[in-house]
Amino acid sequence: MSNYTAIREVLNRMSGQYNTFTVPKIYVEYTGDLTTAILLNQVVFLSDKSKRSDGFFYKSYQEWEEEICLSERQVRYSVKKLKNMGFLETSIKKANGAPTVHYKLDYDKLLDSILTFCQIPLEQNVGFHSDNMSQTLTETTTETTTEITTEIPYAEIVNYLNHTAGTKYKHTTKKTQALIKARWNEGFGLDDFTNVINTKVNEWINDSNMKKYLRPETLFSPKFEGYLNQEGGEGNGNYKGSNQLSGYDFSKGNGNITF
């Protein structure tokens, strides 16, 4: 049995369950976040179940949510991340008469990438059996410290601000990127940025004096955490307004998520 076949069997055995899902720790360490690890886990599982000759399989966003509890926005974000990592391909094809996103996993690239991440040369795996390969990968990953750089979604954040506040800021502006990066490095995520935008837009959009402050240099300043946790805001669980992110299409705008 070849090394690729053995590891592929291990990946399939680890991936995808209907009633519970166990996500291998290596997927979290490799992708850099739990959401993308959950999606990768299910993609690996589903890729061998496709009946298409071209290797694609399809899932609606509703089906993703039912199976692995990820929203459309989370799936779009994680799909983009896996595509940028080089082993996931997407295509719009008809399914049940409607255009639906189809997915295709490149097993060889995934395996090469994971082995590189774990720093395991293929020749060192000769003689390993599929039943102990999973333990070997996990142990090696535990012993190896590898820095993972999570892509900062500048375009998604700025385009969402433009969409919500009716502004026209560019996500490529260095000052804007510096502000977003500073908050991102403090541990805030995409949900936090959209929550702050929603909170301040609802508060300021109809105030002629305050509307001008719906801009990156104000919203993403060091006051960001205060905006996130202000009374009546989304960040503290007391927000009563509409969730403007629901149904928002992140495929719009330059540099955004596309399929």
C-alpha positions as CSV (number, residue, x, y, z in Angstrom):
1,M,0.0,0.0,0.0
2,S,1.4,3.4,-1.0
3,N,2.0,6.1,1.6
4,Y,-0.6,8.4,0.0
5,T,-3.2,5.6,0.1
6,A,-2.4,4.8,3.7
7,I,-2.6,8.4,4.8
8,R,-5.8,8.9,2.7
9,E,-7.4,6.0,4.5
10,V,-6.5,7.5,7.8
11,L,-8.0,10.9,6.8
12,N,-11.2,9.2,5.7
13,R,-11.5,7.2,8.9
14,M,-11.0,10.3,11.0
15,S,-13.4,12.5,9.0
16,G,-17.1,13.1,9.0
17,Q,-19.8,11.6,11.2
18,Y,-23.5,12.2,11.0
19,N,-24.5,12.6,14.6
20,T,-21.3,13.9,16.1
21,F,-18.2,15.3,14.6
22,T,-14.7,14.7,15.9
23,V,-12.3,17.2,14.4
24,P,-8.6,16.0,14.4
25,K,-6.4,18.4,16.4
26,I,-4.0,18.5,13.5
27,Y,-6.7,20.1,11.3
28,V,-7.1,22.9,13.8
29,E,-3.4,23.5,14.1
30,Y,-2.9,23.2,10.3
31,T,-5.7,25.6,9.3
32,G,-5.3,28.0,12.2
33,D,-9.0,28.1,13.3
34,L,-11.6,25.7,14.4
35,T,-14.3,26.7,11.9
36,T,-12.0,26.0,8.9
37,A,-10.9,22.7,10.6
38,I,-14.5,21.6,10.9
39,L,-15.2,22.3,7.2
40,L,-12.0,20.6,6.1
41,N,-12.9,17.6,8.2
42,Q,-16.3,17.2,6.4
43,V,-14.8,18.0,2.9
44,V,-12.4,15.1,3.3
45,F,-15.2,12.8,4.4
46,L,-17.5,13.8,1.5
47,S,-14.9,13.8,-1.2
48,D,-14.9,10.0,-1.4
49,K,-18.7,9.9,-1.5
50,S,-19.2,11.8,-4.7
51,K,-20.8,9.9,-7.6
52,R,-19.5,12.5,-10.2
53,S,-16.7,11.4,-12.5
54,D,-15.0,14.8,-12.2
55,G,-14.7,14.4,-8.4
56,F,-16.9,17.3,-7.4
57,F,-19.6,17.1,-4.8
58,Y,-22.2,19.7,-3.9
59,K,-23.7,21.0,-0.7
60,S,-26.2,23.9,-0.2
61,Y,-25.4,26.3,2.6
62,Q,-28.5,25.0,4.5
63,E,-27.1,21.5,4.3
64,W,-23.7,22.7,5.6
65,E,-25.5,24.3,8.5
66,E,-27.5,21.2,9.2
67,E,-24.5,18.9,9.1
68,I,-21.7,20.8,10.8
69,C,-23.5,23.9,12.3
70,L,-21.6,26.5,10.2
71,S,-23.4,29.5,8.8
72,E,-23.2,30.5,5.2
73,R,-20.8,33.3,6.1
74,Q,-18.6,30.9,8.0
75,V,-18.6,28.4,5.1
76,R,-17.7,31.1,2.6
77,Y,-14.8,32.4,4.7
78,S,-13.4,28.9,5.4
79,V,-13.8,27.9,1.7
80,K,-11.8,30.9,0.6
81,K,-9.1,30.0,3.2
82,L,-8.9,26.4,2.0
83,K,-8.8,27.5,-1.7
84,N,-5.9,29.9,-0.9
85,M,-4.1,27.0,0.8
86,G,-4.2,25.3,-2.7
87,F,-6.1,22.1,-2.3
88,L,-9.8,23.0,-2.6
89,E,-11.6,23.9,-5.9
90,T,-15.1,25.3,-6.3
91,S,-17.4,25.6,-9.2
92,I,-21.0,26.6,-9.8
93,K,-23.0,23.7,-11.3
94,K,-26.6,22.7,-11.4
95,A,-27.9,20.5,-8.7
96,N,-31.6,19.5,-8.5
97,G,-32.2,22.1,-11.2
98,A,-30.6,25.0,-9.3
99,P,-27.1,26.6,-9.5
100,T,-25.2,25.2,-6.5
101,V,-21.6,25.5,-5.3
102,H,-19.7,22.3,-5.9
103,Y,-16.5,21.4,-4.2
104,K,-13.5,19.3,-5.2
105,L,-10.6,18.3,-2.9
106,D,-7.1,17.7,-4.3
107,Y,-6.0,14.9,-2.0
108,D,-2.4,14.9,-3.2
109,K,-1.9,18.6,-2.5
110,L,-3.6,18.2,0.9
111,L,-1.4,15.3,1.9
112,D,1.8,17.0,0.7
113,S,0.8,20.1,2.6
114,I,0.0,18.3,5.8
115,L,3.3,16.2,5.6
116,T,5.2,19.4,5.1
117,F,3.4,21.1,8.0
118,C,4.3,18.1,10.2
119,Q,7.8,18.0,8.7
120,I,7.5,14.3,7.9
121,P,9.4,13.3,4.7
122,L,7.6,10.7,2.7
123,E,10.6,8.3,2.8
124,Q,10.4,8.2,6.6
125,N,6.9,6.8,6.4
126,V,7.8,3.6,4.6
127,G,6.5,0.6,6.7
128,F,4.0,2.7,8.6
129,H,0.5,1.1,8.8
130,S,-2.7,3.0,8.4
131,D,-3.8,2.1,11.9
132,N,-0.9,4.0,13.6
133,M,-0.4,6.8,11.0
134,S,-2.9,9.1,12.8
135,Q,-1.0,8.7,16.1
136,T,2.3,9.4,14.3
137,L,1.0,12.6,12.7
138,T,-0.5,13.9,16.0
139,E,2.7,13.1,18.0
140,T,4.9,14.8,15.4
141,T,2.7,17.9,15.3
142,T,2.8,18.1,19.1
143,E,6.6,18.0,19.1
144,T,6.9,20.6,16.4
145,T,6.1,24.3,16.9
146,T,4.9,25.9,13.7
147,E,3.7,29.4,13.4
148,I,0.3,29.7,11.6
149,T,-0.6,33.0,10.0
150,T,-4.3,33.6,9.7
151,E,-5.3,35.7,6.8
152,I,-6.8,39.0,7.8
153,P,-10.0,39.6,5.9
154,Y,-9.4,43.3,5.0
155,A,-11.7,43.3,2.0
156,E,-14.6,41.5,3.8
157,I,-14.5,44.0,6.7
158,V,-14.2,47.2,4.6
159,N,-16.8,46.0,2.0
160,Y,-19.2,45.2,4.8
161,L,-18.7,48.7,6.2
162,N,-19.4,50.2,2.7
163,H,-22.4,48.0,2.3
164,T,-23.9,48.8,5.7
165,A,-23.0,52.5,6.0
166,G,-23.2,53.5,2.3
167,T,-19.5,54.5,2.3
168,K,-16.8,53.9,-0.4
169,Y,-13.6,53.2,1.5
170,K,-10.9,51.0,0.0
171,H,-9.6,47.9,1.8
172,T,-6.2,48.5,0.2
173,T,-5.5,51.7,2.1
174,K,-2.4,51.2,4.3
175,K,-3.8,53.2,7.2
176,T,-7.1,51.3,7.2
177,Q,-5.2,48.0,7.0
178,A,-3.0,49.0,9.9
179,L,-6.0,49.7,12.1
180,I,-7.7,46.4,11.2
181,K,-4.5,44.5,11.8
182,A,-4.0,46.1,15.2
183,R,-7.4,45.0,16.4
184,W,-7.0,41.6,14.7
185,N,-3.7,41.0,16.5
186,E,-5.5,41.9,19.8
187,G,-7.7,38.8,19.2
188,F,-10.8,40.3,17.6
189,G,-12.4,38.4,14.7
190,L,-14.6,39.0,11.8
191,D,-17.8,38.8,13.9
192,D,-16.4,41.5,16.2
193,F,-15.8,43.9,13.3
194,T,-19.3,43.3,11.9
195,N,-20.8,43.7,15.3
196,V,-19.1,47.1,15.8
197,I,-20.1,48.2,12.4
198,N,-23.7,47.2,13.0
199,T,-23.8,48.8,16.4
200,K,-22.4,52.2,15.3
201,V,-24.3,52.3,12.0
202,N,-27.6,51.8,13.9
203,E,-26.6,54.5,16.4
204,W,-25.1,57.1,14.0
205,I,-26.6,56.6,10.5
206,N,-29.5,59.0,11.0
207,D,-27.5,61.5,13.0
208,S,-26.1,64.2,10.7
209,N,-23.4,65.1,13.2
210,M,-22.2,61.6,13.9
211,K,-22.7,60.0,10.5
212,K,-19.3,61.3,9.3
213,Y,-17.6,59.1,12.0
214,L,-18.7,55.9,10.2
215,R,-15.2,55.5,9.0
216,P,-12.3,53.1,9.6
217,E,-10.2,55.5,11.6
218,T,-13.0,55.9,14.1
219,L,-14.6,52.4,14.2
220,F,-11.4,50.5,14.2
221,S,-9.5,52.8,16.6
222,P,-8.3,51.7,20.1
223,K,-11.9,52.5,21.2
224,F,-13.0,49.4,19.2
225,E,-13.4,47.2,22.3
226,G,-15.5,49.9,24.0
227,Y,-17.8,50.1,20.9
228,L,-18.1,46.3,20.9
229,N,-19.2,46.2,24.6
230,Q,-21.3,49.3,24.8
231,E,-24.7,49.2,26.3
232,G,-27.2,48.1,23.6
233,G,-24.5,46.9,21.3
234,E,-24.2,43.4,19.7
235,G,-21.0,42.5,21.5
236,N,-22.6,42.3,25.0
237,G,-25.7,40.3,24.0
238,N,-28.1,43.2,24.5
239,Y,-28.4,44.2,20.9
240,K,-32.0,44.4,19.8
241,G,-31.7,45.6,16.2
242,S,-31.6,43.6,13.0
243,N,-28.5,41.5,12.1
244,Q,-27.4,43.2,8.9
245,L,-24.9,40.4,8.3
246,S,-27.7,37.9,7.8
247,G,-28.1,37.3,4.1
248,Y,-25.1,39.6,3.2
249,D,-23.3,38.4,0.1
250,F,-19.5,38.5,0.7
251,S,-18.9,37.8,-2.9
252,K,-19.5,41.4,-3.8
253,G,-16.7,43.9,-3.9
254,N,-13.0,43.9,-4.8
255,G,-11.0,41.2,-3.1
256,N,-14.0,39.5,-1.5
257,I,-14.9,35.9,-1.3
258,T,-15.8,34.5,-4.7
259,F,-16.9,31.2,-6.1
